[in-house]
Amino acid sequence: MQKVTSYVGIDAHARSLVVARLPEHGGEPQIVELPNTRKAVHRAFSRWQREAELRVCYEAGPVGYELYRQLTAMGIACEVIAPALIPRRPGERVKTDRRDARKLARLYRAGELTPIRVPTPEDEAVRDLVRAREDVRKDLVAARHRLGKFMIRHGRIWSAGSRWTRRHAAWLRRQRFDHPAERLTFEHYLLQVEHLANRRAALEQEILAIAHTERYRERVARLVCYRGIRELGAMILLAELYDFHRFATAEELMAFVGLVPSEYSSAGHVQRGHITKAGNSHVRRVLVEAAWAYRHRPSVGPRLKRAFAGQPPHVIAHARKAQVHLHRRYTRLIGRGKRVQVAVTAVARELAGFLWAGATDAIA
């Protein structure tokens, strides 16, 4: 006799799970609260698994993917849902764990939820390392701002070139303050900047070492053929996207990183606005930063010559084509009076398409 299907929505938290089980046809959900431990999950779902075929979902969030991995290891179909794509009623103003679990179960049964791709443990480990470097980078920017504002308040203005270079660092170390409180404050800010800069450098060395392993070497080498993409940027793209083949088209990748325009169209009237900024902000930042390189005329400098060495001719031709096309795109937008930031964002969107085509061999 074939088992009936139960659709299960889980509102997951660090210490507890609220589970709503919904029959395949009609009926009210059964709601149970469990401690979020492997033992409790195994006991409950093993019992329910004997009663029905389970299809389970929960939102992606702070609890990560351990619950997904435990359930799939038990032979239970489980999906992790993209929170931003869960339908929401405009009038909803009450939010509880039980309501959330019930809502997930109902929407999952109706096929209205969008699952995400769950990374392998190795992919997740590399992504965590890349994001740790991103956190340190942000902390370093904030620490430099604090030190810079402190120096300005005390009339110590650097005017001998770019800041945060070796010359600037040597100038900072030569600064002296008479009041003990000012001296302690300056030393605190300076030590924090130096510590974070060292941590960032150490993490970057670890990431670059991973970039040269067999798992990543070939994919990184292909991405760095494109202007504006260095090894570190390539590793951020690969750590966050996992695999370019998961996107059926370049447009899917563009939408995933939030580089497509928002749109409000009704009754034959089409209105497009700013980019959606949905999806992965880390990838979007790398693409926008790389897009600034296409302001300059196409050229192949020493770095790109090294990147091209050993690459197939069609990959090199595609990277050269990207330079020509994206520079032309930028100059045309500027010529039409678009702001520089708008033009660079448009180039970043098309750069995502070129990277997708190059990484998936969908090269025209």
C-alpha positions as CSV (number, residue, x, y, z in Angstrom):
1,M,0.0,0.0,0.0
2,Q,1.4,3.4,-1.0
3,K,2.0,5.8,1.8
4,V,0.2,9.1,1.8
5,T,2.3,12.3,1.5
6,S,2.7,14.8,4.3
7,Y,4.0,18.3,3.7
8,V,6.1,19.6,6.5
9,G,7.0,23.2,7.3
10,I,9.6,23.9,10.0
11,D,10.2,27.2,11.7
12,A,13.7,26.6,12.8
13,H,15.6,28.3,15.6
14,A,18.8,27.7,17.4
15,R,17.2,25.9,20.3
16,S,13.8,24.8,19.0
17,L,11.9,23.7,15.9
18,V,8.2,24.3,15.4
19,V,7.0,21.6,12.9
20,A,3.7,21.8,11.0
21,R,2.6,18.6,9.2
22,L,-0.1,19.0,6.6
23,P,-1.9,16.1,4.7
24,E,-1.6,16.0,1.0
25,H,-5.3,16.7,0.4
26,G,-7.2,19.1,2.7
27,G,-7.1,18.9,6.5
28,E,-5.6,21.0,9.2
29,P,-1.8,20.9,10.1
30,Q,-0.6,19.1,13.2
31,I,1.9,21.4,15.0
32,V,4.6,20.1,17.3
33,E,7.5,21.8,19.0
34,L,10.8,20.0,19.3
35,P,14.2,20.8,20.7
36,N,16.7,21.5,18.0
37,T,18.9,18.5,18.7
38,R,19.9,15.6,16.4
39,K,18.5,13.1,18.8
40,A,15.1,14.8,19.0
41,V,14.9,15.3,15.3
42,H,15.8,11.7,14.6
43,R,13.3,10.3,17.0
44,A,10.4,12.4,15.8
45,F,11.0,12.2,12.0
46,S,11.7,8.4,12.2
47,R,8.2,8.0,13.7
48,W,6.5,10.2,11.2
49,Q,8.5,8.6,8.3
50,R,6.8,5.3,9.1
51,E,3.4,6.9,8.9
52,A,3.7,8.9,5.7
53,E,6.1,10.0,2.9
54,L,7.5,13.3,4.1
55,R,8.3,16.3,2.1
56,V,10.0,18.8,4.4
57,C,11.0,22.5,4.0
58,Y,12.4,25.3,6.1
59,E,13.7,28.8,5.5
60,A,17.4,29.5,4.9
61,G,18.8,31.4,7.8
62,P,21.1,31.3,10.8
63,V,20.5,27.6,11.6
64,G,22.4,26.7,8.4
65,Y,22.1,23.4,6.6
66,E,22.8,20.8,9.3
67,L,19.0,20.0,9.6
68,Y,18.8,19.6,5.8
69,R,21.8,17.2,5.9
70,Q,20.4,15.2,8.8
71,L,17.0,14.7,7.1
72,T,18.3,13.8,3.7
73,A,20.7,11.3,5.3
74,M,17.5,9.7,6.8
75,G,16.1,9.4,3.3
76,I,13.6,12.3,3.8
77,A,13.0,14.8,0.9
78,C,14.0,18.2,2.3
79,E,14.4,21.6,0.6
80,V,15.7,24.9,2.0
81,I,13.6,27.8,1.0
82,A,14.7,31.3,-0.1
83,P,13.1,33.6,2.5
84,A,12.9,36.7,0.2
85,L,10.8,34.8,-2.3
86,I,8.1,33.6,0.2
87,P,4.7,35.1,-0.8
88,R,3.4,37.6,1.8
89,R,0.0,39.1,2.2
90,P,0.0,42.9,2.4
91,G,-2.3,42.8,5.5
92,E,-0.3,40.3,7.6
93,R,0.7,41.9,10.8
94,V,0.9,38.9,13.2
95,K,3.9,36.7,13.2
96,T,4.5,33.7,15.5
97,D,6.5,30.5,15.1
98,R,3.3,28.4,14.8
99,R,1.9,30.7,12.1
100,D,5.2,30.6,10.2
101,A,5.4,26.8,10.3
102,R,1.8,26.5,9.2
103,K,2.3,29.0,6.4
104,L,5.4,27.2,5.1
105,A,3.6,23.8,5.0
106,R,0.6,25.3,3.1
107,L,2.7,27.2,0.6
108,Y,5.0,24.2,0.1
109,R,2.0,21.9,-0.6
110,A,0.8,24.5,-3.1
111,G,4.1,24.6,-4.9
112,E,4.6,28.3,-4.2
113,L,8.0,28.2,-2.6
114,T,11.4,28.6,-4.2
115,P,14.2,26.3,-3.0
116,I,17.8,27.3,-2.9
117,R,20.8,25.2,-3.8
118,V,22.4,23.7,-0.7
119,P,26.2,23.8,-0.8
120,T,28.3,20.7,0.0
121,P,30.2,20.8,3.3
122,E,33.4,21.7,1.4
123,D,31.7,24.5,-0.6
124,E,30.3,25.9,2.6
125,A,33.7,25.8,4.4
126,V,35.3,27.8,1.6
127,R,32.4,30.2,1.5
128,D,32.7,30.8,5.2
129,L,36.4,31.6,4.8
130,V,35.7,34.0,2.0
131,R,33.0,35.7,4.1
132,A,35.3,35.9,7.1
133,R,37.7,37.9,4.9
134,E,34.7,40.1,3.8
135,D,33.9,40.8,7.5
136,V,37.5,41.7,8.2
137,R,37.6,44.0,5.1
138,K,34.5,45.9,6.4
139,D,35.9,46.2,9.9
140,L,39.2,47.5,8.4
141,V,37.4,50.2,6.4
142,A,35.5,51.3,9.6
143,A,38.8,51.3,11.6
144,R,40.6,53.4,9.0
145,H,37.7,55.9,9.0
146,R,37.9,56.2,12.8
147,L,41.7,56.7,12.7
148,G,41.4,59.1,9.7
149,K,38.8,61.3,11.5
150,F,40.8,61.3,14.7
151,M,43.8,62.6,12.8
152,I,41.8,65.3,11.0
153,R,40.3,66.5,14.3
154,H,43.9,67.0,15.6
155,G,45.1,68.8,12.5
156,R,47.3,65.9,11.2
157,I,46.5,66.0,7.5
158,W,48.2,63.7,5.1
159,S,48.9,65.4,1.7
160,A,51.7,63.4,0.2
161,G,49.7,61.0,-2.0
162,S,47.4,58.1,-1.4
163,R,46.5,57.1,2.1
164,W,47.0,53.6,3.6
165,T,50.2,53.0,1.7
166,R,53.6,52.2,3.2
167,R,54.6,55.9,3.2
168,H,51.3,56.8,4.9
169,A,51.8,54.0,7.5
170,A,55.3,55.3,8.2
171,W,54.0,58.8,8.6
172,L,51.3,57.6,11.1
173,R,53.9,55.8,13.2
174,R,55.9,59.1,13.5
175,Q,53.0,61.0,15.0
176,R,53.4,62.1,18.6
177,F,50.7,63.4,21.0
178,D,51.4,65.4,24.2
179,H,48.3,64.5,26.2
180,P,48.4,60.9,27.6
181,A,44.7,60.4,26.7
182,E,45.2,61.4,23.1
183,R,48.3,59.2,22.8
184,L,46.4,56.2,24.1
185,T,43.5,56.9,21.7
186,F,45.8,57.2,18.8
187,E,47.6,54.0,19.7
188,H,44.4,52.1,20.0
189,Y,43.1,53.2,16.6
190,L,46.5,52.6,14.9
191,L,46.9,49.1,16.5
192,Q,43.4,48.2,15.4
193,V,44.1,49.2,11.8
194,E,47.3,47.3,11.7
195,H,45.8,44.2,13.3
196,L,42.9,44.1,10.9
197,A,45.2,44.7,7.9
198,N,47.4,41.7,9.0
199,R,44.3,39.5,9.5
200,R,43.0,40.4,6.1
201,A,46.4,39.6,4.5
202,A,46.5,36.3,6.3
203,L,43.0,35.3,5.2
204,E,43.7,36.3,1.6
205,Q,46.8,34.1,1.6
206,E,44.7,31.2,2.7
207,I,42.1,31.9,0.1
208,L,44.7,32.2,-2.7
209,A,46.2,28.9,-1.6
210,I,42.8,27.2,-2.0
211,A,42.5,28.9,-5.4
212,H,45.5,26.9,-6.6
213,T,44.1,23.6,-5.5
214,E,42.9,21.1,-8.1
215,R,39.2,21.8,-7.2
216,Y,39.4,25.5,-8.1
217,R,42.6,26.0,-10.2
218,E,41.0,25.6,-13.7
219,R,37.9,27.6,-12.9
220,V,39.8,30.5,-11.3
221,A,42.2,30.6,-14.3
222,R,39.4,31.0,-16.7
223,L,37.7,33.8,-14.7
224,V,40.8,35.9,-14.3
225,C,41.1,36.2,-18.1
226,Y,38.4,38.9,-17.8
227,R,39.4,42.4,-17.1
228,G,38.8,43.5,-13.6
229,I,38.7,40.0,-12.1
230,R,41.6,38.9,-10.0
231,E,42.1,35.6,-8.2
232,L,40.5,36.8,-5.0
233,G,37.5,38.1,-6.9
234,A,37.2,34.9,-8.8
235,M,37.3,32.9,-5.5
236,I,34.5,35.1,-4.1
237,L,32.4,34.4,-7.2
238,L,33.0,30.7,-7.0
239,A,32.5,30.5,-3.3
240,E,29.2,32.3,-3.5
241,L,27.8,30.8,-6.7
242,Y,29.3,27.3,-6.4
243,D,28.7,26.5,-10.0
244,F,27.8,28.7,-13.0
245,H,26.0,25.8,-14.6
246,R,23.2,26.0,-12.0
247,F,21.9,29.0,-13.9
248,A,20.1,28.0,-17.2
249,T,20.7,31.4,-18.8
250,A,22.8,34.5,-18.2
251,E,19.7,36.4,-17.4
252,E,19.1,34.1,-14.4
253,L,22.5,34.9,-13.0
254,M,21.9,38.6,-13.5
255,A,18.6,38.4,-11.6
256,F,20.2,36.3,-8.9
257,V,22.7,38.9,-8.1
258,G,20.2,41.8,-8.2
259,L,21.6,43.6,-11.2
260,V,18.4,43.7,-13.2
261,P,16.1,46.8,-13.1
262,S,13.0,46.7,-10.9
263,E,9.7,47.0,-12.9
264,Y,6.2,48.1,-12.2
265,S,4.0,47.5,-15.3
266,S,0.2,47.7,-15.5
267,A,-2.4,48.4,-18.1
268,G,0.1,48.7,-20.9
269,H,2.3,51.1,-19.0
270,V,5.9,49.9,-18.4
271,Q,7.9,51.6,-15.7
272,R,11.4,50.4,-14.8
273,G,13.4,51.7,-11.8
274,H,16.6,51.0,-9.9
275,I,18.2,47.6,-9.9
276,T,16.5,45.2,-7.5
277,K,19.6,44.5,-5.3
278,A,18.1,41.1,-4.5
279,G,20.1,38.0,-4.1
280,N,23.8,37.8,-3.4
281,S,25.4,41.1,-2.4
282,H,28.9,39.7,-2.3
283,V,28.9,38.7,-6.0
284,R,27.2,42.0,-6.9
285,R,30.0,44.0,-5.2
286,V,32.7,42.0,-7.0
287,L,31.0,42.5,-10.4
288,V,30.5,46.3,-9.9
289,E,34.1,46.8,-8.8
290,A,35.3,44.8,-11.8
291,A,33.1,46.9,-14.1
292,W,35.0,50.1,-13.3
293,A,37.9,48.6,-15.3
294,Y,35.9,48.8,-18.5
295,R,36.0,52.6,-18.5
296,H,39.4,52.3,-20.1
297,R,40.2,51.4,-23.7
298,P,40.6,47.7,-24.4
299,S,44.2,46.5,-23.9
300,V,46.1,43.5,-22.8
301,G,48.6,44.3,-20.1
302,P,51.2,42.1,-18.3
303,R,48.6,40.6,-15.9
304,L,46.2,39.6,-18.7
305,K,49.0,38.2,-20.8
306,R,49.9,35.9,-17.8
307,A,46.2,35.0,-17.4
308,F,45.9,34.1,-21.1
309,A,48.9,31.8,-21.0
310,G,47.7,28.2,-21.4
311,Q,44.1,29.1,-22.0
312,P,42.1,27.8,-25.0
313,P,41.9,30.2,-27.9
314,H,38.1,30.5,-27.6
315,V,38.4,31.6,-24.0
316,I,40.9,34.3,-24.9
317,A,38.8,35.5,-27.8
318,H,35.8,35.7,-25.5
319,A,37.6,37.7,-22.9
320,R,38.9,40.1,-25.6
321,K,35.3,40.4,-27.0
322,A,34.1,41.3,-23.5
323,Q,36.6,44.1,-23.2
324,V,35.6,45.7,-26.5
325,H,31.8,45.2,-26.0
326,L,31.7,46.5,-22.4
327,H,33.9,49.5,-23.0
328,R,31.7,50.4,-26.0
329,R,28.7,49.9,-23.8
330,Y,30.1,52.2,-21.1
331,T,31.1,55.0,-23.5
332,R,27.7,54.9,-25.2
333,L,25.8,55.2,-21.9
334,I,28.0,58.1,-20.9
335,G,27.5,59.7,-24.3
336,R,23.7,59.5,-23.7
337,G,24.1,61.5,-20.5
338,K,23.9,58.6,-18.0
339,R,25.6,59.0,-14.7
340,V,28.9,57.1,-14.2
341,Q,27.4,54.9,-11.5
342,V,24.5,54.0,-13.7
343,A,26.8,53.1,-16.7
344,V,29.1,51.0,-14.5
345,T,26.1,49.1,-13.1
346,A,24.9,48.4,-16.6
347,V,28.4,47.1,-17.5
348,A,28.4,44.9,-14.3
349,R,25.1,43.4,-15.4
350,E,26.5,42.5,-18.9
351,L,29.8,41.4,-17.3
352,A,27.9,38.8,-15.4
353,G,26.6,37.5,-18.7
354,F,30.0,37.2,-20.2
355,L,31.3,35.4,-17.1
356,W,28.4,33.0,-17.2
357,A,29.0,32.3,-20.9
358,G,32.8,31.8,-20.4
359,A,32.3,29.5,-17.4
360,T,29.7,27.3,-19.0
361,D,31.2,27.2,-22.5
362,A,28.1,28.9,-23.8
363,I,30.3,31.1,-26.0
364,A,28.8,32.4,-29.2
